Amino acid sequence: MDRKYTVEYIPEFADCDRKYDLKAQTLLAWCAELAGNHLRSRGITREQMWSDGQVFLLTRAAICFNKVPYYNTPVLMTTWEAGTKGSQFIRKFCVTDKNGGLLCDIDTMWALVNPHTHKICRPNEYIYEKIPCDEPTKAQVTKFKVENAGRVKDYTFVYSDIDPNGHVNNGTYLRLMSDILPADLCEKHLTALSVNFVHECRQDETVTLYARRENDNFFVCGKFSDDRISFEIATKF
């Protein structure tokens, strides 16, 4: 059985920012799509997993860029399972140009959750076949916290922020980060991004956005009114 799964993508106009770089939230959406299609190619459909009470939710991601994928330039995106760590499932990705040159690689961690009870399942409860591939990536998920950040604004989630799981889509948090990015950083290219998804949000919930800048590094977190963290993002340009 092929442990890797590859699909060609072509960044469309709506996928890109004003520099014609692929938006980070689009890249993250491709990751989720590709992971699901890799499982589907093995007969493990989202519908079957939902019925069996097991779905994957992204909890952390780290991306290292050699070059950000560019508008209307075909890329090949590959994914593979990379084992487990504690209660988390690890999945990795790489994006190359048509000549095999590495554009970026991505390390992600996922929780296995029962969508009916919302309880986290342990890896030994996973009822499908695992096919881990031992190939490292430069990108590595690491623990980090956004501290000493200043308040920017409040944001209340709306219907268009919600995905079929009934909560805020992961890409929305990256969009919120880009919306408060300093103007000069908007003109630079991403070289690294890390994100922690801590507590999910739902429609009509409000988070306060906090941010801190250190030279070409920009940090954002979203907090609920009770000071619980919803998400944290660290970027480097």
DONUTI-419648 format. One line per 10 residues: number of its first residue (from 1); their letters; for each residue x, y, z of N, C-alpha, C. Coordinates in Angstrom, 2 decimals, always signed. Layout:
# residues N
NUM) a) X/Y/Z/X/Y/Z/X/Y/Z ~ ...
# end
This chain:
# residues 237
1) mdrkytveyi) +0.85/-1.20/+0.00/+0.00/+0.00/+0.00/+0.88/+1.25/+0.00 ~ +0.54/+2.22/-0.86/+1.29/+3.46/-0.92/+0.99/+4.29/+0.32 ~ +2.02/+4.58/+1.09/+1.81/+5.32/+2.33/+1.70/+6.82/+2.11 ~ +2.01/+7.29/+0.91/+1.89/+8.70/+0.59/+0.77/+8.93/-0.43 ~ +0.27/+10.16/-0.40/-0.83/+10.51/-1.30/-0.54/+11.90/-1.86 ~ -0.56/+12.04/-3.18/-0.17/+13.29/-3.83/-1.26/+13.77/-4.77 ~ -1.50/+15.09/-4.75/-2.48/+15.73/-5.63/-1.87/+17.02/-6.16 ~ -2.19/+17.36/-7.40/-1.75/+18.63/-7.96/-2.77/+19.71/-7.63 ~ -2.27/+20.86/-7.20/-3.11/+22.03/-6.97/-2.58/+23.18/-7.82 ~ -3.48/+24.06/-8.22/-3.10/+25.28/-8.91/-3.73/+26.45/-8.15
11) pefadcdrky) -2.93/+27.28/-7.49/-3.50/+28.41/-6.75/-4.29/+29.33/-7.67 ~ -5.57/+29.47/-7.37/-6.45/+30.33/-8.16/-6.38/+31.76/-7.62 ~ -6.95/+32.69/-8.38/-6.93/+34.10/-8.02/-7.47/+34.32/-6.61 ~ -8.62/+33.68/-6.29/-9.26/+33.88/-4.99/-8.49/+33.22/-3.86 ~ -7.52/+32.38/-4.18/-6.71/+31.69/-3.16/-5.55/+32.55/-2.68 ~ -5.29/+33.67/-3.34/-4.04/+34.41/-3.14/-4.29/+35.79/-2.54 ~ -3.22/+36.34/-1.93/-3.29/+37.69/-1.40/-2.86/+38.69/-2.48 ~ -2.69/+39.95/-2.12/-2.40/+40.95/-3.14/-0.98/+40.85/-3.69 ~ -0.12/+40.06/-3.04/+1.21/+39.78/-3.58/+1.17/+38.60/-4.55 ~ +0.00/+38.00/-4.69/-0.20/+36.78/-5.47/+0.39/+35.55/-4.77
21) dlkaqtllaw) +0.72/+35.69/-3.49/+1.11/+34.54/-2.67/-0.13/+33.77/-2.25 ~ +0.00/+32.46/-2.17/-1.09/+31.65/-1.63/-1.36/+32.04/-0.19 ~ -2.63/+32.28/+0.15/-2.98/+32.64/+1.52/-2.73/+31.46/+2.45 ~ -2.27/+31.76/+3.66/-2.00/+30.70/+4.64/-3.26/+29.90/+4.95 ~ -4.41/+30.58/+5.03/-5.65/+29.86/+5.34/-6.04/+28.90/+4.21 ~ -5.68/+29.25/+2.97/-5.96/+28.34/+1.85/-5.07/+27.12/+1.94 ~ -3.79/+27.32/+2.26/-2.87/+26.19/+2.40/-3.35/+25.25/+3.49 ~ -3.83/+25.81/+4.61/-4.32/+24.96/+5.70/-5.57/+24.21/+5.27 ~ -6.42/+24.85/+4.47/-7.61/+24.17/+3.95/-7.22/+23.02/+3.03 ~ -6.18/+23.23/+2.22/-5.69/+22.15/+1.37/-5.20/+20.98/+2.20
31) caelagnhlr) -4.55/+21.27/+3.33/-4.08/+20.19/+4.21/-5.24/+19.32/+4.67 ~ -6.30/+19.97/+5.15/-7.46/+19.22/+5.65/-8.11/+18.42/+4.52 ~ -8.19/+19.04/+3.35/-8.80/+18.37/+2.21/-7.98/+17.17/+1.78 ~ -6.67/+17.35/+1.71/-5.79/+16.27/+1.26/-5.76/+15.12/+2.26 ~ -5.75/+15.46/+3.56/-5.78/+14.41/+4.58/-7.04/+13.58/+4.45 ~ -8.17/+14.26/+4.27/-9.43/+13.53/+4.12/-9.46/+12.68/+2.86 ~ -8.93/+13.20/+1.76/-8.92/+12.44/+0.52/-7.95/+11.27/+0.56 ~ -6.85/+11.42/+1.35/-5.95/+10.28/+1.53/-6.70/+9.13/+2.22 ~ -7.44/+9.46/+3.26/-8.23/+8.43/+3.94/-9.30/+7.87/+3.00 ~ -9.96/+8.75/+2.26/-11.02/+8.30/+1.36/-10.48/+7.36/+0.29
41) srgitreqmw) -9.24/+7.60/-0.15/-8.64/+6.74/-1.17/-8.45/+5.32/-0.66 ~ -8.46/+5.17/+0.66/-8.31/+3.86/+1.29/-9.65/+3.32/+1.78 ~ -10.74/+3.99/+1.37/-12.07/+3.53/+1.74/-12.54/+4.02/+3.09 ~ -11.81/+4.95/+3.70/-12.18/+5.49/+5.00/-12.81/+6.87/+4.76 ~ -14.10/+6.91/+4.56/-14.76/+8.16/+4.22/-15.12/+8.95/+5.48 ~ -15.29/+10.24/+5.31/-15.70/+11.09/+6.43/-17.06/+10.65/+6.96 ~ -17.94/+10.27/+6.03/-19.28/+9.84/+6.43/-19.22/+8.57/+7.27 ~ -18.32/+7.64/+6.89/-18.18/+6.41/+7.66/-17.60/+6.69/+9.03 ~ -16.59/+7.57/+9.07/-15.98/+7.90/+10.35/-16.99/+8.57/+11.29 ~ -17.79/+9.47/+10.73/-18.82/+10.14/+11.54/-19.79/+9.11/+12.12
51) sdgqvflltr) -20.21/+8.17/+11.28/-21.13/+7.12/+11.72/-20.49/+6.25/+12.80 ~ -19.18/+6.02/+12.67/-18.46/+5.20/+13.64/-18.05/+5.98/+14.89 ~ -18.34/+7.29/+14.90/-18.03/+8.09/+16.09/-16.57/+8.47/+16.22 ~ -15.89/+8.67/+15.06/-14.49/+9.05/+15.10/-14.20/+10.05/+13.98 ~ -13.81/+11.27/+14.35/-13.40/+12.27/+13.37/-12.11/+12.92/+13.85 ~ -11.34/+13.41/+12.91/-10.09/+14.10/+13.24/-10.31/+15.61/+13.28 ~ -9.78/+16.25/+14.31/-9.81/+17.71/+14.41/-8.37/+18.21/+14.55 ~ -8.01/+19.18/+13.72/-6.66/+19.74/+13.74/-6.44/+20.52/+15.03 ~ -5.33/+20.24/+15.72/-5.04/+20.94/+16.97/-3.80/+21.82/+16.88 ~ -2.82/+21.45/+16.04/-1.61/+22.24/+15.90/-1.07/+22.10/+14.49
61) aaicfnkvpy) -0.39/+23.14/+14.04/+0.26/+23.08/+12.74/+1.49/+23.97/+12.74 ~ +2.50/+23.55/+12.00/+3.71/+24.35/+11.80/+4.10/+24.25/+10.33 ~ +4.43/+25.39/+9.73/+4.78/+25.45/+8.31/+6.12/+26.15/+8.16 ~ +7.02/+25.57/+7.37/+8.28/+26.20/+7.00/+8.28/+26.43/+5.49 ~ +8.50/+27.67/+5.09/+8.48/+28.02/+3.67/+9.89/+28.25/+3.14 ~ +10.23/+27.60/+2.03/+11.36/+28.03/+1.21/+10.89/+29.12/+0.25 ~ +9.66/+28.93/-0.24/+9.01/+29.89/-1.12/+7.51/+29.66/-1.02 ~ +6.76/+30.73/-0.90/+5.31/+30.60/-0.80/+4.75/+30.23/-2.18 ~ +3.89/+29.21/-2.27/+3.25/+28.90/-3.56/+2.61/+30.14/-4.17 ~ +2.65/+30.23/-5.51/+2.33/+31.46/-6.20/+1.16/+31.25/-7.16
71) yntpvlmttw) +0.43/+32.31/-7.39/-0.75/+32.30/-8.26/-0.50/+31.60/-9.60 ~ -1.43/+30.73/-9.95/-1.49/+30.09/-11.26/-0.25/+29.26/-11.59 ~ +0.48/+28.86/-10.55/+1.67/+28.03/-10.74/+1.42/+26.66/-10.12 ~ +1.30/+25.61/-10.92/+0.96/+24.28/-10.39/+1.96/+23.80/-9.34 ~ +1.44/+23.15/-8.31/+2.27/+22.55/-7.28/+1.78/+21.13/-7.02 ~ +2.65/+20.31/-6.47/+2.29/+18.97/-6.04/+2.32/+18.95/-4.52 ~ +1.22/+18.49/-3.92/+1.12/+18.43/-2.47/+0.98/+16.98/-2.04 ~ +1.85/+16.57/-1.14/+1.90/+15.18/-0.69/+1.67/+15.11/+0.81 ~ +0.97/+14.08/+1.25/+0.73/+13.88/+2.68/+1.02/+12.44/+3.07 ~ +1.33/+12.27/+4.36/+1.53/+10.93/+4.90/+1.30/+10.95/+6.40
81) eagtkgsqfi) +0.88/+9.80/+6.93/+0.72/+9.63/+8.37/+2.10/+9.46/+8.99 ~ +2.29/+10.05/+10.16/+3.62/+10.01/+10.80/+3.54/+9.52/+12.24 ~ +2.61/+8.63/+12.52/+2.53/+8.03/+13.85/+1.72/+8.87/+14.82 ~ +1.94/+8.62/+16.10/+1.19/+9.31/+17.16/+2.15/+9.81/+18.23 ~ +1.66/+10.76/+19.01/+2.40/+11.27/+20.15/+1.40/+11.58/+21.24 ~ +1.44/+10.81/+22.32/+0.42/+10.96/+23.36/-0.94/+10.65/+22.78 ~ -1.87/+11.58/+22.93/-3.23/+11.39/+22.41/-3.37/+11.91/+20.99 ~ -2.29/+12.46/+20.42/-2.36/+13.13/+19.13/-1.88/+12.24/+17.98 ~ -2.51/+12.44/+16.82/-2.09/+11.79/+15.59/-1.28/+12.81/+14.78 ~ -0.15/+12.37/+14.24/+0.73/+13.25/+13.49/+0.56/+12.98/+12.00
91) rkfcvtdkng) +0.41/+14.06/+11.25/+0.34/+13.96/+9.79/+1.23/+15.05/+9.20 ~ +2.00/+14.68/+8.19/+2.92/+15.63/+7.57/+2.56/+15.86/+6.10 ~ +3.06/+16.99/+5.59/+2.79/+17.38/+4.21/+4.04/+18.02/+3.63 ~ +4.16/+17.96/+2.31/+5.15/+18.79/+1.62/+4.54/+19.29/+0.33 ~ +4.97/+20.47/-0.08/+4.52/+21.08/-1.33/+5.74/+21.33/-2.18 ~ +5.72/+20.81/-3.40/+6.85/+20.98/-4.31/+6.38/+21.59/-5.62 ~ +7.33/+22.15/-6.37/+6.99/+22.59/-7.71/+7.02/+21.37/-8.64 ~ +6.72/+21.60/-9.92/+6.60/+20.46/-10.85/+7.94/+19.77/-11.08 ~ +9.06/+20.46/-10.72/+10.38/+19.86/-10.88/+10.88/+19.18/-9.61 ~ +10.02/+19.15/-8.58/+10.40/+18.49/-7.34/+11.05/+19.41/-6.32
101) gllcdidtmw) +11.20/+20.70/-6.63/+11.78/+21.63/-5.69/+10.84/+21.91/-4.53 ~ +11.36/+21.83/-3.30/+10.52/+21.99/-2.12/+10.14/+23.46/-1.92 ~ +8.85/+23.73/-1.86/+8.34/+25.07/-1.56/+8.10/+25.23/-0.06 ~ +7.46/+24.25/+0.54/+7.23/+24.29/+1.98/+6.91/+22.90/+2.48 ~ +7.10/+22.69/+3.77/+6.61/+21.46/+4.39/+5.86/+21.81/+5.67 ~ +5.07/+20.86/+6.12/+4.07/+21.14/+7.15/+3.98/+19.96/+8.11 ~ +4.00/+20.27/+9.40/+3.83/+19.28/+10.45/+2.51/+19.59/+11.16 ~ +1.65/+18.60/+11.31/+0.35/+18.83/+11.95/+0.06/+17.76/+13.00 ~ -0.76/+18.15/+13.97/-1.22/+17.20/+14.99/-2.75/+17.27/+15.04 ~ -3.35/+16.12/+15.23/-4.80/+16.00/+15.18/-5.32/+15.21/+16.38
111) alvnphthki) -6.46/+15.62/+16.90/-7.15/+14.86/+17.95/-8.22/+14.01/+17.30 ~ -8.36/+12.80/+17.77/-9.44/+11.92/+17.35/-10.60/+12.11/+18.32 ~ -11.73/+12.56/+17.81/-12.85/+12.96/+18.67/-14.12/+12.24/+18.26 ~ -14.92/+11.87/+19.24/-16.25/+11.33/+18.98/-17.18/+12.52/+18.75 ~ -17.72/+12.69/+17.52/-18.54/+13.87/+17.23/-19.88/+13.87/+17.95 ~ -20.27/+12.72/+18.47/-21.57/+12.61/+19.14/-21.46/+12.94/+20.63 ~ -20.33/+12.55/+21.24/-20.15/+12.80/+22.68/-19.14/+13.91/+22.95 ~ -18.36/+14.29/+21.90/-17.31/+15.31/+21.98/-16.15/+14.86/+22.88 ~ -16.04/+13.58/+23.15/-14.94/+13.07/+23.94/-13.76/+12.72/+23.04 ~ -12.54/+12.95/+23.56/-11.33/+12.61/+22.82/-11.07/+11.11/+22.92
121) crpneyiyek) -10.76/+10.50/+21.78/-10.44/+9.08/+21.74/-8.91/+8.91/+21.72 ~ -8.44/+7.89/+22.38/-7.01/+7.59/+22.39/-6.63/+6.89/+21.09 ~ -5.35/+6.98/+20.68/-4.92/+6.31/+19.46/-5.24/+4.81/+19.43 ~ -5.20/+4.16/+20.60/-5.50/+2.72/+20.60/-6.98/+2.42/+20.39 ~ -7.81/+3.48/+20.38/-9.24/+3.32/+20.10/-9.56/+3.50/+18.62 ~ -8.58/+3.93/+17.84/-8.77/+4.16/+16.40/-9.08/+2.82/+15.74 ~ -10.18/+2.75/+15.01/-10.65/+1.45/+14.52/-10.20/+1.14/+13.10 ~ -9.45/+2.07/+12.48/-9.02/+1.85/+11.11/-7.51/+1.53/+11.08 ~ -7.05/+1.10/+9.91/-5.64/+0.75/+9.77/-4.77/+2.00/+9.77 ~ -3.66/+1.96/+10.49/-2.66/+3.02/+10.45/-1.55/+2.61/+9.47
131) ipcdeptkaq) -1.07/+3.57/+8.69/+0.03/+3.28/+7.75/+1.11/+4.37/+7.90 ~ +1.78/+4.41/+9.05/+2.76/+5.48/+9.28/+3.95/+5.40/+8.33 ~ +4.48/+6.58/+8.02/+5.65/+6.71/+7.17/+6.68/+7.54/+7.91 ~ +7.87/+7.02/+8.08/+8.89/+7.68/+8.87/+9.75/+8.58/+7.98 ~ +9.19/+9.74/+7.63/+9.94/+10.72/+6.85/+9.79/+12.08/+7.51 ~ +10.88/+12.68/+7.95/+10.80/+13.94/+8.71/+10.52/+15.14/+7.82 ~ +10.13/+16.22/+8.44/+10.00/+17.51/+7.78/+10.80/+18.54/+8.57 ~ +11.20/+19.60/+7.87/+11.88/+20.70/+8.57/+10.92/+21.35/+9.56 ~ +9.68/+21.52/+9.15/+8.67/+22.08/+10.04/+8.41/+21.12/+11.19 ~ +8.37/+21.65/+12.40/+8.13/+20.83/+13.58/+7.18/+21.57/+14.51
141) vtkfkvenag) +6.10/+20.91/+14.89/+5.20/+21.48/+15.89/+5.95/+21.57/+17.21 ~ +5.95/+22.75/+17.80/+6.57/+22.96/+19.11/+5.62/+23.75/+19.98 ~ +5.78/+23.62/+21.27/+4.93/+24.37/+22.18/+5.35/+25.84/+22.21 ~ +4.40/+26.72/+22.20/+4.69/+28.14/+22.36/+3.47/+28.82/+22.96 ~ +3.68/+29.96/+23.58/+2.60/+30.77/+24.13/+2.79/+32.21/+23.68 ~ +1.69/+32.87/+23.36/+1.72/+34.28/+23.00/+1.50/+35.08/+24.28 ~ +2.54/+35.75/+24.73/+2.49/+36.50/+25.99/+2.82/+37.97/+25.76 ~ +2.40/+38.80/+26.70/+2.69/+40.24/+26.66/+2.17/+40.89/+25.38 ~ +1.03/+40.41/+24.90/+0.43/+40.96/+23.69/-0.59/+42.03/+24.06 ~ -0.73/+43.02/+23.19/-1.68/+44.10/+23.43/-3.01/+43.87/+22.76
151) rvkdytfvys) -4.07/+44.35/+23.39/-5.41/+44.18/+22.84/-5.54/+44.96/+21.53 ~ -6.15/+44.29/+20.53/-6.38/+44.93/+19.23/-7.85/+45.23/+19.01 ~ -8.69/+44.19/+19.09/-10.12/+44.39/+18.87/-10.87/+43.11/+19.24 ~ -12.19/+43.22/+19.29/-13.06/+42.06/+19.48/-13.56/+41.58/+18.12 ~ -13.84/+40.29/+18.05/-14.44/+39.74/+16.83/-15.51/+38.73/+17.23 ~ -16.70/+38.87/+16.64/-17.79/+37.93/+16.87/-17.97/+37.08/+15.63 ~ -17.92/+35.77/+15.80/-18.00/+34.85/+14.68/-19.41/+34.81/+14.09 ~ -19.46/+34.74/+12.77/-20.73/+34.76/+12.04/-20.92/+33.45/+11.29 ~ -22.06/+33.32/+10.66/-22.42/+32.07/+9.99/-21.37/+31.64/+8.97 ~ -20.82/+32.59/+8.20/-19.87/+32.23/+7.15/-18.54/+31.73/+7.69
161) didpnghvnn) -18.29/+31.87/+8.99/-17.07/+31.36/+9.61/-17.18/+29.88/+9.99 ~ -18.38/+29.32/+9.92/-18.65/+27.97/+10.44/-18.49/+26.93/+9.35 ~ -17.91/+25.78/+9.72/-17.76/+24.68/+8.75/-18.75/+23.55/+9.06 ~ -18.75/+22.47/+8.26/-19.73/+21.40/+8.47/-19.64/+20.70/+9.82 ~ -18.53/+20.86/+10.56/-18.45/+20.29/+11.90/-19.23/+21.11/+12.92 ~ -19.73/+22.29/+12.51/-20.53/+23.11/+13.40/-19.75/+24.11/+14.22 ~ -18.43/+24.19/+13.98/-17.63/+25.18/+14.70/-16.83/+26.01/+13.71 ~ -16.11/+27.00/+14.22/-15.36/+27.91/+13.36/-14.28/+27.14/+12.61 ~ -14.22/+27.37/+11.29/-13.21/+26.71/+10.47/-11.82/+27.20/+10.84 ~ -10.85/+26.29/+10.82/-9.49/+26.64/+11.24/-8.91/+27.81/+10.45
171) gtylrlmsdi) -9.21/+27.87/+9.17/-8.68/+28.94/+8.36/-9.13/+30.33/+8.78 ~ -10.28/+30.40/+9.45/-10.79/+31.69/+9.89/-9.81/+32.38/+10.84 ~ -9.17/+31.61/+11.70/-8.24/+32.20/+12.67/-7.02/+32.80/+11.96 ~ -6.57/+32.14/+10.89/-5.46/+32.69/+10.13/-5.90/+33.94/+9.37 ~ -7.13/+33.97/+8.92/-7.64/+35.18/+8.27/-7.68/+36.34/+9.25 ~ -8.11/+36.07/+10.49/-8.14/+37.14/+11.50/-6.74/+37.66/+11.77 ~ -5.76/+36.76/+11.78/-4.38/+37.20/+11.96/-3.95/+38.11/+10.83 ~ -4.24/+37.72/+9.59/-3.80/+38.52/+8.44/-4.49/+39.87/+8.41 ~ -5.70/+39.95/+8.96/-6.45/+41.20/+8.94/-5.87/+42.25/+9.89 ~ -5.04/+41.84/+10.85/-4.44/+42.81/+11.78/-2.92/+42.86/+11.62
181) lpadlcekhl) -2.42/+42.30/+10.54/-0.99/+42.29/+10.28/-0.52/+43.71/+9.96 ~ +0.59/+44.16/+10.54/+1.12/+45.49/+10.19/+1.35/+45.63/+8.69 ~ +1.13/+46.84/+8.17/+1.14/+47.07/+6.72/+2.45/+46.66/+6.07 ~ +3.60/+46.93/+6.72/+4.88/+46.59/+6.10/+5.10/+45.08/+6.04 ~ +4.56/+44.34/+7.03/+4.69/+42.88/+6.98/+3.80/+42.28/+5.90 ~ +2.71/+42.96/+5.58/+1.83/+42.49/+4.50/+2.57/+42.41/+3.17 ~ +3.62/+43.21/+3.03/+4.37/+43.24/+1.78/+5.51/+42.23/+1.75 ~ +5.73/+41.53/+2.87/+6.79/+40.53/+2.94/+6.21/+39.13/+2.79 ~ +7.08/+38.18/+2.52/+6.66/+36.79/+2.33/+6.84/+36.01/+3.62 ~ +5.88/+35.17/+3.92/+5.98/+34.30/+5.08/+7.16/+33.35/+4.93
191) talsvnfvhe) +7.88/+33.14/+6.04/+8.92/+32.11/+6.06/+8.59/+31.00/+7.06 ~ +7.74/+31.29/+8.04/+7.34/+30.27/+9.02/+6.03/+30.68/+9.67 ~ +5.25/+29.68/+10.03/+3.97/+29.91/+10.72/+3.69/+28.73/+11.63 ~ +3.25/+29.02/+12.85/+2.81/+27.98/+13.79/+1.47/+28.41/+14.37 ~ +0.61/+27.45/+14.61/-0.71/+27.77/+15.16/-1.14/+26.68/+16.13 ~ -1.70/+27.12/+17.25/-2.32/+26.22/+18.23/-3.82/+26.48/+18.24 ~ -4.59/+25.44/+18.04/-6.03/+25.54/+18.18/-6.38/+24.96/+19.55 ~ -6.72/+25.82/+20.49/-6.85/+25.40/+21.88/-8.30/+25.08/+22.25 ~ -9.20/+26.04/+22.03/-10.62/+25.83/+22.31/-11.42/+26.28/+21.10 ~ -12.30/+25.41/+20.61/-13.07/+25.74/+19.43/-14.07/+26.86/+19.71
201) crqdetvtly) -14.42/+27.58/+18.66/-15.42/+28.65/+18.75/-16.64/+28.30/+17.90 ~ -17.76/+28.89/+18.24/-19.00/+28.67/+17.51/-19.61/+30.01/+17.12 ~ -20.60/+29.92/+16.26/-21.27/+31.13/+15.78/-21.79/+31.96/+16.96 ~ -21.64/+33.27/+16.85/-22.09/+34.27/+17.83/-21.19/+34.38/+19.05 ~ -20.17/+33.53/+19.16/-19.19/+33.70/+20.24/-18.20/+34.80/+19.85 ~ -17.68/+35.48/+20.86/-16.77/+36.60/+20.64/-15.42/+36.30/+21.28 ~ -14.36/+36.63/+20.55/-13.01/+36.57/+21.10/-12.38/+37.95/+21.00 ~ -11.48/+38.23/+21.92/-10.67/+39.44/+21.84/-9.32/+39.08/+21.25 ~ -8.91/+39.83/+20.23/-7.63/+39.57/+19.57/-6.53/+40.39/+20.23 ~ -5.42/+39.73/+20.53/-4.23/+40.36/+21.10/-3.06/+40.10/+20.16
211) arrendnffv) -2.14/+41.06/+20.05/-1.02/+40.90/+19.13/+0.25/+41.49/+19.72 ~ +1.38/+40.94/+19.27/+2.70/+41.47/+19.65/+3.65/+41.30/+18.47 ~ +4.45/+42.32/+18.23/+5.42/+42.26/+17.14/+6.84/+42.32/+17.69 ~ +7.71/+41.50/+17.12/+9.14/+41.55/+17.41/+9.88/+41.51/+16.08 ~ +10.26/+42.68/+15.57/+10.93/+42.78/+14.27/+10.06/+42.15/+13.19 ~ +10.51/+41.07/+12.56/+9.72/+40.43/+11.51/+8.90/+39.26/+12.02 ~ +8.76/+39.17/+13.34/+7.90/+38.14/+13.95/+6.62/+38.80/+14.45 ~ +5.49/+38.14/+14.21/+4.21/+38.68/+14.62/+3.41/+37.57/+15.30 ~ +2.88/+37.88/+16.49/+2.18/+36.90/+17.31/+0.75/+37.38/+17.56 ~ -0.18/+36.46/+17.48/-1.60/+36.79/+17.70/-2.23/+35.71/+18.56
221) cgkfsddris) -3.10/+36.11/+19.47/-3.92/+35.12/+20.19/-5.34/+35.66/+20.31 ~ -6.27/+34.75/+20.44/-7.67/+35.10/+20.65/-8.11/+34.54/+21.98 ~ -8.76/+35.38/+22.78/-9.22/+34.95/+24.11/-10.71/+35.21/+24.28 ~ -11.35/+34.31/+25.02/-12.74/+34.52/+25.42/-12.78/+35.53/+26.57 ~ -13.98/+35.97/+26.92/-14.13/+36.99/+27.96/-13.65/+36.50/+29.33 ~ -13.63/+35.16/+29.52/-13.15/+34.61/+30.80/-11.65/+34.34/+30.78 ~ -10.97/+34.85/+29.75/-9.52/+34.77/+29.60/-9.03/+33.41/+29.10 ~ -9.92/+32.50/+28.76/-9.50/+31.25/+28.14/-8.99/+31.54/+26.74 ~ -7.95/+30.83/+26.34/-7.37/+31.02/+25.01/-8.13/+30.16/+23.99 ~ -8.49/+30.77/+22.88/-9.10/+30.03/+21.78/-8.03/+29.56/+20.81
231) feiatkf) -7.12/+30.46/+20.41/-6.08/+30.09/+19.44/-4.87/+30.97/+19.64 ~ -3.71/+30.49/+19.17/-2.46/+31.24/+19.20/-1.74/+31.03/+17.87 ~ -1.16/+32.11/+17.35/-0.46/+32.04/+16.07/+0.88/+32.76/+16.19 ~ +1.93/+32.15/+15.67/+3.25/+32.78/+15.59/+3.70/+32.76/+14.14 ~ +4.10/+33.93/+13.62/+4.53/+34.02/+12.24/+5.91/+34.68/+12.15 ~ +6.61/+34.35/+11.06/+7.88/+35.01/+10.78/+7.93/+35.34/+9.28 ~ +8.39/+36.57/+8.98/+8.43/+37.04/+7.61/+9.87/+37.29/+7.16
# end
